[in-house]
Amino acid sequence: MHVKHLVPGVRSRRMTFLLSLMAALTVVCVIIYPDKAFQASLDGLTVWWKFVFPALLPFWILSELMIGLGVAHGLGVLLEPLMRLAFRLPGTGALAAAMSFTAGIPAGAKVTADLRKQNAVTRLEGERLLALSHMCSPIFLLAVVGAGFLGSARAGLEIAIFHYVSALTAGIVMRFLHKHAEDTDAAAPPPAAGTRGFARLLDSVAEAQAKDGRTFGKLLGDSVISSVQNLMMIGGYMMMFSVLVNILNLTYLAPLLTDGLQRLLSLANLPGQLAQALVPGLLEIHLGSYASSQADMPPQWGAALIGGVLGWSGLSVLFQVNSLIHSTDLRIGAYIQGRLLHGGLAFVLTWFLWNRRGGPLVFPPGGRRSEAGPGRSRHIPVRSPDRRHRPHGRGFTGPAPLV
């Protein structure tokens, strides 16, 4: 049974006018400053081409093969008891969580939308599953953020641990925040007799392979095409949001926003330097995490901000997820709530463990501790490909040129 697509009867005229005005102003700014817009677009493209594309393409191809060969479906069967116990979600939702972990963002949203279209989950279950199945892939955290942005694979490993722990904690918290009569374990049918344990796993894998029906050569070719297309979409979002950040600087909105954020942060007894990378982090996950790694701030706050940015993931990813669930009746509200909860938990957890251990969470390549003594600044190890950094002013910047 397919879910009926719900279309709002009357769209907000004010919102439509506001979005149209913002789009028109953006076009005007690009026309007035074509050289600046080109450079900002090139910055986003460079980060995507040098870090994101080579790191994620092989892994995404392998993840597509896992789906076609039924390996991911078998993994979902193994995780079904955990989904029931910890998150109060049906076992089929384990596939979305597994694909989110293996393939990264936004693979979980795509699987969740497909499950809802097949009526495998209720609307409320689907909305909570949408929030849960949103995690960065290990290869992105280790290769892109750790080895690429921070210059330390160990840094990526520790950030990955905090990212996944906070994601699971947020999923457990939302289990109790969204407790409705419709959302019960009894809604899911029990497994059929003779399909338990290892036999059920093999049946799931065989059924997935039979349903796919493609030869290995065809599956491999489709995996390459699909992975490249998805990465091209991510590159386009990175370029557009890099241009948007640059436009905010050119129109002098960046200093105003940064000053306002610094005042708010000072009222909360937080370092004002966080404002330098906070707004890029609100917009785009790759640009935000890169800007956080390059910002001149106390190391514990820099690491915490990276964790918060990865949990929130940016408006760019939010738009991608919203486009994937557009053909269903899933609402975006629970997803946004999950992102705020995940980002907040990751921020607090990273900062707390830094101060708990009384020193840096990550060490320079080679495993040696920073030799900065008490009272001296200890910085997260950062490696820029050209060893140059943009000076941080009152505004916020995108990634520095890498060429």
SULKASUL-V802851 format. One record per backbone hydrogen bond with DSSP energy under -1.0 kcal/mol. CO is the residue of the C=O (numbers start at 1). NH is the residue of the N-H. Records with the same first field share a line. If there is no record, write none. Layout:
CO = NH + NH
//
This chain:
12 = 16
13 = 17
14 = 18
15 = 19
16 = 20
17 = 21
18 = 22
19 = 23
20 = 24
21 = 25
22 = 26
23 = 27
24 = 28
25 = 29
26 = 30
27 = 31
28 = 32
29 = 33
33 = 37
34 = 38
35 = 39
36 = 40
37 = 41
38 = 42
39 = 43
40 = 44
41 = 45
42 = 46
43 = 47
44 = 48
45 = 49
46 = 50
47 = 51 + 52
48 = 53
51 = 55
52 = 56
53 = 57
56 = 60
57 = 61
58 = 62
59 = 63
60 = 64
61 = 65
62 = 66
63 = 67
64 = 68
65 = 69
66 = 71 + 72
70 = 74
71 = 75
72 = 76
73 = 77
74 = 78
75 = 79
79 = 83
80 = 84
81 = 85
82 = 86
83 = 87 + 89
90 = 93
91 = 94
92 = 95
93 = 97
94 = 98
95 = 99
96 = 100
97 = 101
98 = 102
99 = 103
100 = 104
104 = 107
106 = 110
107 = 111
108 = 112
109 = 113
110 = 114
111 = 115
112 = 116
113 = 117
114 = 118
115 = 120
116 = 119
122 = 126
123 = 127
124 = 128
125 = 129
126 = 130
127 = 131
128 = 132
129 = 133
132 = 134
137 = 141
138 = 142
139 = 143
140 = 145
141 = 146
142 = 147
143 = 148
144 = 149
145 = 150
146 = 152
152 = 156
153 = 157
154 = 158
155 = 159
156 = 160
157 = 161
158 = 162
159 = 163
160 = 164
161 = 165
162 = 166
163 = 167
164 = 168
165 = 169
166 = 170
167 = 171
168 = 172
169 = 173
170 = 174
173 = 176 + 177
174 = 178
182 = 184
184 = 187
185 = 188
192 = 195
197 = 201
198 = 202
199 = 203
200 = 204
201 = 205
202 = 206
203 = 207
204 = 208
205 = 209
206 = 210
207 = 211
208 = 212
209 = 213
215 = 219
216 = 220
217 = 221
218 = 222
219 = 223
220 = 224
221 = 225
222 = 226
223 = 227
224 = 228
225 = 229
226 = 230
227 = 231
228 = 232
229 = 233
230 = 234
231 = 235
232 = 236
233 = 237
234 = 238
235 = 239
236 = 240
237 = 241
238 = 242
239 = 243
240 = 244
241 = 245
242 = 246
243 = 247
244 = 248
245 = 249
246 = 250
247 = 251
248 = 253 + 254
249 = 252
253 = 257
254 = 258
255 = 259
256 = 260
257 = 261
258 = 262
259 = 263
260 = 264
261 = 265
262 = 266
263 = 267
264 = 268
265 = 270
266 = 269
271 = 274
272 = 275
273 = 276
274 = 278
277 = 281
278 = 282
279 = 283
280 = 284
282 = 315
283 = 316
284 = 288
285 = 289
286 = 290
287 = 291
288 = 292
289 = 293
290 = 294
291 = 295
295 = 297
298 = 302
299 = 303
300 = 304
301 = 305
302 = 306
303 = 307
304 = 308
305 = 309
306 = 310
307 = 311
308 = 312
309 = 313
314 = 318
315 = 319
316 = 320
317 = 321
318 = 322
319 = 323
320 = 324
321 = 325
325 = 328
332 = 336
333 = 337
334 = 338
335 = 339
336 = 340
337 = 341
338 = 342
339 = 343
340 = 344
341 = 345
342 = 346
343 = 347
344 = 348
345 = 349
346 = 350
347 = 351
348 = 352
349 = 353
350 = 354
351 = 355
352 = 356
353 = 357
354 = 359
364 = 367
368 = 364
373 = 376
384 = 387
//
